[in-house]
Amino acid sequence: MMKAFYLLLFFSATLVLSGQASGQSLAYRTLLKAYYDSDFPLIYPENGELLQKAVLLDTREQEEYEVSHLQHAKWVGYETFDINALDTLSKDTPLVVYCSIGARSQDIGNRLKQVGFKEVYNLYGGIFHWVNEGLPIYNEKGPTRKVHAYSRSWGIWVKNAQKVY
């Protein structure tokens, strides 16, 4: 399994770095498809109406969130995620979870569904896709163009922001 992951990552990086891919490349779409469960609902950045009424949950680690996040997103973390932090939310509240690309957020989204949240969506492509689409991100001071790229190997997917590791 790990060998297949590294082969996919190498193949994807080769396409991106060779100039054969631009924008949201086939390699990036293939990477996302490998991580996403086909039965977990996705929401896309262009679904603005739903995104505006949903509670946004950032499932990355605190240091990633502090570099930048979607406006009005609530940090819930991944390793330290505590379902009790959402006790004040109705189970009918629409939730959008996100992380770097959508893998960690899908895990948290599944946990939210298991405890009864009815409407949970994973943000397609995570914050990486969001910034690559030119959409705004924020930190405690306001708008920023910095995004935590998780690691140098994952940073190859960030095209439209300053990467922080």
Backbone as numpy.savetxt, mean C-alpha at the origin, in Angstrom:
# Nx Ny Nz CAx CAy CAz Cx Cy Cz
9.56 -21.55 -2.71 8.73 -20.36 -2.71 9.60 -19.11 -2.71
10.59 -19.06 -1.82 11.46 -17.89 -1.74 12.27 -17.74 -3.03
12.71 -18.86 -3.59 13.47 -18.81 -4.84 12.61 -18.21 -5.95
11.34 -18.62 -6.01 10.43 -18.08 -7.02 10.24 -16.58 -6.83
10.14 -16.14 -5.57 10.00 -14.72 -5.29 11.20 -13.93 -5.80
12.40 -14.41 -5.51 13.60 -13.70 -5.95 13.73 -13.72 -7.47
13.33 -14.80 -8.11 13.34 -14.83 -9.57 12.36 -13.81 -10.14
11.17 -13.72 -9.54 10.20 -12.74 -9.99 10.72 -11.33 -9.77
11.31 -11.09 -8.62 11.86 -9.77 -8.33 12.98 -9.43 -9.31
13.88 -10.37 -9.59 14.96 -10.14 -10.54 14.40 -9.85 -11.93
13.44 -10.67 -12.38 12.82 -10.46 -13.69 12.17 -9.08 -13.77
11.45 -8.71 -12.72 10.77 -7.42 -12.69 11.75 -6.28 -12.72
12.80 -6.38 -11.91 13.81 -5.32 -11.87 14.51 -5.20 -13.21
14.78 -6.32 -13.86 15.43 -6.30 -15.17 14.58 -5.53 -16.18
13.29 -5.78 -16.18 12.41 -5.06 -17.10 12.39 -3.57 -16.82
12.30 -3.22 -15.54 12.24 -1.81 -15.18 13.55 -1.11 -15.52
14.65 -1.69 -15.11 15.94 -1.05 -15.30 16.40 -1.04 -16.75
15.90 -1.94 -17.57 16.32 -1.98 -18.97 15.54 -0.98 -19.82
14.59 -0.31 -19.21 13.83 0.68 -19.97 12.68 0.07 -20.75
12.42 -1.21 -20.61 11.33 -1.84 -21.32 10.00 -1.57 -20.64
10.05 -1.04 -19.44 8.82 -0.77 -18.72 8.79 0.69 -18.31
7.64 1.28 -18.41 7.48 2.65 -17.95 6.11 2.78 -17.31
5.94 3.81 -16.46 4.68 3.95 -15.76 4.44 2.74 -14.89
3.23 2.23 -14.93 2.96 1.00 -14.21 3.26 -0.15 -15.15
4.39 -0.72 -15.00 4.90 -1.73 -15.91 4.19 -3.07 -15.75
4.35 -3.87 -16.76 3.87 -5.25 -16.71 4.51 -5.97 -15.53
5.78 -5.70 -15.29 6.48 -6.34 -14.18 5.83 -5.98 -12.84
5.47 -4.71 -12.67 4.84 -4.28 -11.42 3.46 -4.91 -11.27
2.69 -4.92 -12.32 1.36 -5.55 -12.28 1.48 -7.03 -11.96
2.49 -7.69 -12.53 2.72 -9.11 -12.26 3.11 -9.32 -10.80
3.95 -8.45 -10.27 4.34 -8.52 -8.87 3.11 -8.41 -7.97
2.27 -7.43 -8.24 1.07 -7.23 -7.42 0.14 -8.43 -7.51
-0.03 -8.94 -8.70 -0.91 -10.09 -8.89 -0.43 -11.29 -8.06
0.89 -11.44 -7.94 1.44 -12.55 -7.16 1.13 -12.40 -5.67
0.97 -11.18 -5.19 0.74 -10.94 -3.77 -0.73 -10.88 -3.40
-1.60 -10.51 -4.33 -3.00 -10.29 -3.99 -3.83 -11.55 -4.08
-4.72 -11.74 -3.12 -5.72 -12.80 -3.18 -6.81 -12.34 -4.14
-7.24 -13.20 -5.03 -8.22 -12.81 -6.04 -9.57 -12.46 -5.44
-9.86 -12.93 -4.23 -11.16 -12.65 -3.63 -11.16 -11.48 -2.65
-10.01 -10.80 -2.50 -9.96 -9.63 -1.62 -10.20 -8.38 -2.45
-11.21 -7.57 -2.10 -11.54 -6.41 -2.95 -10.45 -5.34 -2.96
-10.19 -4.85 -4.14 -9.23 -3.77 -4.34 -9.98 -2.47 -4.60
-9.35 -1.38 -4.23 -9.85 -0.06 -4.59 -8.71 0.67 -5.28
-9.05 1.43 -6.30 -8.04 2.13 -7.10 -8.06 3.61 -6.77
-6.94 4.30 -6.96 -6.88 5.73 -6.65 -7.98 6.55 -7.33
-8.42 6.12 -8.49 -9.45 6.88 -9.19 -10.85 6.71 -8.58
-11.01 5.84 -7.58 -12.27 5.67 -6.88 -12.40 6.71 -5.76
-12.27 7.96 -6.13 -12.22 9.05 -5.15 -13.39 9.13 -4.21
-14.60 8.88 -4.69 -15.78 9.01 -3.83 -15.72 8.04 -2.66
-15.41 6.79 -2.95 -15.31 5.80 -1.87 -14.12 6.10 -0.97
-13.01 6.51 -1.56 -11.83 6.83 -0.76 -12.11 7.98 0.20
-12.94 8.93 -0.22 -13.24 10.08 0.64 -14.14 9.70 1.82
-15.02 8.72 1.65 -15.91 8.37 2.75 -15.35 7.25 3.63
-14.31 6.57 3.18 -13.73 5.47 3.95 -12.71 5.98 4.97
-12.48 5.17 5.97 -11.39 5.42 6.91 -10.16 4.75 6.32
-9.09 5.53 6.15 -7.84 5.02 5.59 -6.95 4.52 6.71
-6.47 3.28 6.57 -5.61 2.67 7.59 -4.25 2.33 6.99
-3.22 2.95 7.52 -1.85 2.71 7.07 -1.28 1.56 7.88
-0.98 0.46 7.20 -0.52 -0.76 7.89 0.99 -0.92 7.84
1.70 0.13 7.47 3.16 0.06 7.48 3.67 0.31 8.89
4.96 0.23 9.07 5.55 0.49 10.38 5.58 2.00 10.63
5.69 2.37 11.91 5.63 3.77 12.33 6.63 4.65 11.56
7.86 4.19 11.39 8.87 5.02 10.71 8.49 5.25 9.25
7.82 4.31 8.61 7.36 4.50 7.23 6.25 5.54 7.19
5.30 5.42 8.11 4.18 6.35 8.20 4.67 7.78 8.45
5.67 7.93 9.31 6.17 9.27 9.65 6.82 9.97 8.46
7.42 9.21 7.55 8.00 9.81 6.34 6.89 10.38 5.47
5.84 9.60 5.26 4.68 10.08 4.49 3.55 9.07 4.58
2.36 9.59 4.32 1.15 8.76 4.34 0.08 9.48 3.53
-1.02 8.80 3.28 -2.15 9.43 2.63 -2.81 10.38 3.63
-3.36 11.47 3.10 -3.98 12.46 3.96 -5.10 11.83 4.78
-5.12 12.15 6.06 -6.13 11.68 7.02 -6.02 10.19 7.34
-4.96 9.53 6.90 -4.81 8.10 7.22 -4.47 7.93 8.70
-5.01 6.87 9.26 -4.72 6.50 10.64 -3.68 5.40 10.62
-2.61 5.57 11.39 -1.58 4.54 11.46 -2.06 3.42 12.38
-1.99 2.17 11.87 -2.34 1.01 12.69 -1.20 0.01 12.76
-0.22 0.15 11.88 0.95 -0.73 11.90 0.68 -2.12 11.37
1.73 -2.90 11.37 1.63 -4.29 10.92 2.09 -5.22 12.03
3.36 -5.14 12.38 3.90 -6.01 13.44 3.21 -5.72 14.78
2.85 -4.46 15.00 2.26 -4.06 16.28 0.74 -3.85 16.17
0.13 -4.29 15.08 -1.30 -4.07 14.87 -2.11 -4.62 16.04
-3.03 -3.78 16.52 -3.91 -4.16 17.63 -5.34 -3.83 17.22
-6.16 -4.83 17.04 -7.54 -4.64 16.60 -8.31 -3.74 17.57
-7.92 -3.73 18.84 -8.60 -2.90 19.84 -8.47 -1.41 19.56
-7.48 -1.02 18.77 -7.31 0.39 18.42 -8.46 0.89 17.55
-9.25 -0.03 17.00 -10.37 0.35 16.12 -11.72 0.13 16.79
-11.72 -0.02 18.12 -12.97 -0.28 18.87 -14.04 0.77 18.65
-13.64 2.00 18.36 -14.63 3.07 18.21 -15.30 3.07 16.84
-14.81 2.26 15.92 -15.39 2.22 14.57 -16.52 1.21 14.48
-17.58 1.60 13.80 -18.68 0.68 13.51 -18.19 -0.37 12.51
-18.69 -1.58 12.63 -18.31 -2.66 11.70 -18.83 -2.37 10.29
-19.73 -1.38 10.15 -20.26 -0.98 8.84 -19.43 0.11 8.18
-18.44 0.65 8.88 -17.59 1.70 8.33 -16.74 1.15 7.20
-16.78 1.81 6.02 -15.88 1.36 4.95 -14.42 1.65 5.34
-13.57 0.66 5.15 -12.15 0.78 5.48 -11.31 0.54 4.24
-10.27 1.36 4.07 -9.28 1.14 3.02 -7.94 0.95 3.72
-7.35 -0.21 3.52 -6.04 -0.51 4.10 -4.99 -0.35 3.01
-3.81 0.10 3.42 -2.71 0.20 2.46 -1.38 0.06 3.16
-0.37 -0.29 2.36 1.02 -0.36 2.82 1.88 0.09 1.65
3.04 -0.50 1.48 3.91 -0.11 0.37 3.33 -0.54 -0.97
3.02 -1.84 -1.09 2.45 -2.34 -2.35 1.10 -3.02 -2.17
0.76 -3.40 -0.95 -0.54 -4.02 -0.69 -0.49 -5.40 -0.07
0.69 -5.94 0.21 0.78 -7.28 0.79 0.45 -7.26 2.28
1.12 -6.39 3.04 0.86 -6.31 4.48 -0.56 -5.84 4.74
-1.01 -4.89 3.94 -2.37 -4.36 4.16 -3.42 -5.43 3.89
-3.20 -6.30 2.92 -4.15 -7.38 2.68 -4.23 -8.30 3.90
-3.09 -8.59 4.53 -3.09 -9.40 5.75 -3.94 -8.74 6.84
-3.71 -7.45 7.05 -4.48 -6.73 8.08 -5.95 -6.67 7.67
-6.22 -6.46 6.40 -7.60 -6.44 5.91 -8.32 -7.74 6.19
-7.64 -8.85 6.02 -8.25 -10.15 6.32 -8.57 -10.28 7.81
-7.68 -9.76 8.64 -7.94 -9.79 10.08 -9.16 -8.93 10.44
-9.28 -7.79 9.76 -10.43 -6.91 10.00 -11.73 -7.59 9.59
-11.70 -8.31 8.47 -12.89 -9.03 8.03 -13.24 -10.15 9.02
-12.22 -10.81 9.55 -12.46 -11.90 10.51 -13.17 -11.44 11.77
-12.94 -10.19 12.17 -13.61 -9.68 13.38 -14.91 -8.96 13.05
-15.33 -8.99 11.79 -16.66 -8.51 11.47 -16.79 -7.22 10.67
-15.68 -6.59 10.30 -15.81 -5.41 9.44 -16.32 -5.88 8.08
-17.36 -5.20 7.60 -18.07 -5.68 6.41 -17.50 -5.16 5.09
-16.94 -3.96 5.11 -16.51 -3.32 3.87 -15.03 -2.92 4.00
-14.15 -3.82 3.57 -12.71 -3.60 3.68 -12.09 -3.74 2.30
-11.32 -2.74 1.89 -10.68 -2.71 0.57 -9.18 -2.54 0.74
-8.44 -3.11 -0.18 -6.99 -2.95 -0.23 -6.69 -1.94 -1.33
-5.90 -0.91 -1.02 -5.54 0.10 -2.01 -4.59 -0.51 -3.03
-5.02 -0.58 -4.27 -4.22 -1.19 -5.33 -2.85 -0.53 -5.43
-1.80 -1.35 -5.35 -0.43 -0.86 -5.50 0.12 -0.11 -4.31
-0.69 0.07 -3.28 -0.24 0.74 -2.07 0.21 2.17 -2.31
1.00 2.66 -1.38 1.47 4.04 -1.46 2.43 4.22 -2.64
3.12 3.14 -3.06 4.02 3.25 -4.21 3.24 3.62 -5.47
2.16 2.91 -5.73 1.34 3.22 -6.91 0.72 4.61 -6.77
0.29 4.95 -5.57 -0.32 6.25 -5.30 0.63 7.38 -5.71
1.88 7.34 -5.23 2.82 8.42 -5.58 3.23 8.35 -7.04
3.31 7.15 -7.60 3.65 7.03 -9.02 2.57 7.62 -9.91
1.35 7.68 -9.41 0.24 8.31 -10.14 0.24 9.83 -9.93
1.20 10.33 -9.14 1.30 11.78 -8.91 0.34 12.30 -7.86
-0.21 11.41 -7.06 -1.17 11.82 -6.03 -0.44 12.26 -4.76
-1.07 13.13 -3.98 -0.37 13.74 -2.84 -0.19 12.80 -1.65
0.92 13.00 -0.98 1.21 12.32 0.28 1.62 13.39 1.29
1.54 13.05 2.55 1.72 14.03 3.62 2.57 13.45 4.75
3.15 14.39 5.51 3.76 14.03 6.79 3.20 15.02 7.81
3.75 15.06 9.00 3.19 15.93 10.03 3.28 17.41 9.69
4.16 17.80 8.75 4.32 19.20 8.37 3.46 19.60 7.18
2.89 18.61 6.49 2.07 18.92 5.32 2.49 18.09 4.13
2.23 18.58 2.91 2.58 17.81 1.71 4.08 17.54 1.63
4.42 16.38 1.09 5.81 15.99 0.91 5.94 15.17 -0.36
7.14 15.02 -0.86 7.40 14.15 -2.01 8.29 12.99 -1.58
8.44 12.78 -0.29 9.26 11.68 0.21 8.37 10.49 0.53
8.87 9.31 0.21 8.16 8.09 0.58 9.18 7.08 1.10
8.81 6.39 2.15 9.68 5.33 2.67 9.56 4.14 1.72
10.67 3.75 1.15 10.66 2.70 0.11 10.85 1.30 0.68
10.78 1.16 1.98 10.89 -0.12 2.68 12.32 -0.65 2.64
12.88 -0.83 1.44 14.29 -1.25 1.29 14.74 -0.85 -0.11
16.02 -0.95 -0.37 16.54 -0.59 -1.70 15.95 -1.49 -2.79
15.79 -2.77 -2.49 15.25 -3.67 -3.51 13.79 -3.35 -3.82
13.02 -2.91 -2.84 11.63 -2.52 -3.10 11.56 -1.11 -3.68
12.58 -0.32 -3.44 12.61 1.06 -3.94 12.58 1.19 -5.45
12.90 0.12 -6.18 12.86 0.19 -7.64 11.47 0.49 -8.16
10.44 0.24 -7.34 9.06 0.45 -7.78 8.58 1.87 -7.58
9.34 2.69 -6.86 8.96 4.08 -6.61 9.59 4.95 -7.70
8.73 5.59 -8.50 9.22 6.38 -9.63 8.97 7.87 -9.50
7.99 8.26 -8.70 7.57 9.66 -8.72 7.66 10.30 -7.34
8.68 9.93 -6.58 8.89 10.49 -5.24 10.34 10.28 -4.84
10.74 11.06 -3.85 12.08 10.88 -3.29 12.04 9.72 -2.32
12.92 8.76 -2.53 12.93 7.54 -1.70 13.73 7.76 -0.41
13.19 7.25 0.67 13.85 7.25 1.96 13.89 5.79 2.41
15.03 5.38 2.96 15.17 3.97 3.39 15.35 3.89 4.89
